[in-house]
Amino acid sequence: MRPWRIAAYLLAAVLSSALLLFVPAGTLAWWKGWQFLLIFFVGMTVAALWLWRVNPEIYAARRRVHPGTKRWDIILLCLLLPAVVAILPVAALDARFRWHPLPVWASVLGDALLLAGIGITAWAQAVNRFFEPGVRIQTDRGHRVVDTGPYAVVRHPGYVGACLLCAGAALSLGSLWALVPAGLCASLLVFRTRWEDQTLQAELAGYRDYARRVRFRLIPGLW
């Protein structure tokens, strides 16, 4: 994928996020919305530039859901994507009607979680050329086990990053109510982690041995 196309995707993501924030908020004078957009844009830009250097192939891999993706995963994605999108307008409505605003320290914590989520996800994508948007055994790409980088700590670091990113977005925007769709995202990702892990253990050569070496799916010491 050419750099200009990557830049276009980043710009589209920021503009769509701005619409999801400021239209429901009913105003442009919402500093937490602008703060979130700035941190999100800077974090995603740095991650995109780094991935372009270390694993540019990831852009083609993640461009679409590929043939062979498990049917259960397509259903999960249809539930997951609206939940992710809902975080922003729910936070905006919370700010507009002041349902339950959070203190400044919660926003600072959210900013840190947001950047951590972007960083962990990018790290996982950097070392894993098989990091596609859908769950499938990629026989067409020589699918094999990846056990370096964050995969040496947990088996599904991309989902760790996604959970942090969703929670961080809600807190960064100062919204308690936005934690509801963020929590739904995390719950769906837990189900996806479990089912993807079962699929990989059953169908990907070497994954059972990897699972014995790296015992935890998402949280070291817990699960």
N, C-alpha and C positions, 0 to 999 in steps of 0.2 A: 504494500500500500504506500502510495506516495505521501511525502510529508504534508503537502497542501490538503490532502484528503483527511489526514489525521487532525490537522488544525481545524478543518471544517467541522469534524465531529465534535471536537472540544467546544467550538463556538456554539454549535447547535445545542449541546448539552447545557451550556451556561444560559443561553437565551431561553430555552424551554424551562429551565429551573427558575429563571427570573419571572416568567409568566405564571408559573405555578405558585410563586411566592407573592408577587405584588398585586396580581389581580384579586385573589381572595382577601388580601390584606386591605385593599381599597385605598392604598396610599403608597407613594414612593418614599415617604419619610419614615422608614423603618430601618434603623441602623443595624439591628441584628440580622435582617435579611441581607443587607449589603455586606456585612461582615462575613456571613456564611458564604455568599457568592465569591468573595475575594479569596477566602481560604480554600474553598472547593476548586476554584479555577487555578490558583497557584499550585496546589497539591497535585491536581490532575495533570497539569502541564509538565511539571517536573517528572512525574511518573511516566508520562507519555514519551518525553525526550529520553529518559533512561532506558525504557523498553525498546525504543527505536535503535539504541546503540547495542543492547545486549541480546535482544530476542525480537527482531522486527517481524518474524514469521507469525507472532502471536496475533497481529492485527488481522491477518487473513483467517486464522483459526477461529477468532472470536467474532467474525463479521456476521455470522448467521448460525442458526441451529442446523446441523448437518443431518443428512439422511442416516438412519440407523439409531437416532436418539430414542431412548426408551420412552414408551407411551406414558408411563407414570410420571416421567420427568417433564414431559410436555404439559401434562395437567398441572403439575406443581408450578412450572414457570408461568402458566396462565393465572395462577393465584398469587405468585410471588411478585411479579412485576407491578400489578396494580397496588399491592401493599407498599412497595418501595415508593412508588410515585405519590401515594396518599400522604406520606410523611410531610411533604412540603406544604400543600394546601391546608392540612389540618393544623400545622404550626402557624400558618398565616392567619387562619380564622381564630385560633387561640389568642394570638397577639391583637387581632382586631377587636374582639369582644371581651378580652381579658378574662377568659374562663379560669385559667390557673397559671399565671406567669411564674417563671422560676427566677431565682436570684442570679446575680451576675456570675457568681462562682460556678454555677451550673453551666453557663454558657462557655466559660473558660475550659471547664472539664470537657464539654462537648467538642470544642475546637481541637483539643488534644486527642480525643478519641477519633474524631474525623480524620485527622492527619495520620494517626496510627493505622486506621482502617485502610486508607489509601496506600500507605507504605507497605503494610503486610500483604495486601492483595497484589501490588506491583511486584513485590519480592517473589511471591509464589508464581506469578506469570513469567518472571524473568528466568527462573530455573526450570520451568515446566512447559515445554513446547506443545504438550497435549492438553493445555488448559483451555478447553472449549466451553461454550455456553451451555451445552447439553451433555447429558450423561450417555455415553456409548463407548463400546470397545473400538478403538480406532485402528482396525486392522489395515486400512488403506494408508496409514501413516506410520506403521511400525510401532504401534503402541507398546510401551514398556513402563516398568515401575520407575518413578522418580523419587529418590531418597536423599537429595541434597538440599541445602538451604533450609527453609522452614519445614520442609518435609522430613527432616531429621528429628524434628521435635513433636509435631502432630501430623496426622495423616491427611487432614483437610484444612490447611492453613488459609486457603482462599475464602472459606466460609467463616473462619475466625475474623478475617479482615472485613467481610461483608457485614457481619453482626456489629462490629465496632463502628463501621461507617454509618449504619442505620441509626444506632443509638446516639452516635456523635452528632448526626444531623439534627435529630430531635432536640437534644440538649443545647447544641450550638444556637438554635433558634429560640431557646428559652421557653420551650413548650412541654408541659407535662402530658397533655393530651396526644401530642405527636408520638409519645412513647408507646401508644396503643398499636398503631400500624407498624412501628419499629419492632415491638414485641412479637407481632404476628409474623413479620419477616424472619425474626430469629427462630420462632417455632417451626416455620416451614423449612428453614435451613437445617434444623436439627433432624427433621424427618428425611430431608434430602441426603444429609450426611449418612444416616443409617442405611438407607436404601442403596445409595451409591457404593458405600463400603461393602455391602452384601454382594452387589453386582460385580465389583472388582475382585473380591475374594473368590467368587464362583467362576469368573470368566477371563481374568487377566493373569497370565503366567507370572509367577514370582510374587504376586501380591500377598498371598497368605504368609510367606516367609517374611515379607516386609512388615506385615501387621504384627507378627510375633516380635520383631525388633523394635518397632515404634508402636507402643501399646495404645496410645491415646488418640482418639479421633479429633477432638476439638480442644479440650482443656487438659493440659498436663496435670497428672495426678488425680483427675476426676473422671473424665470420659473421653 
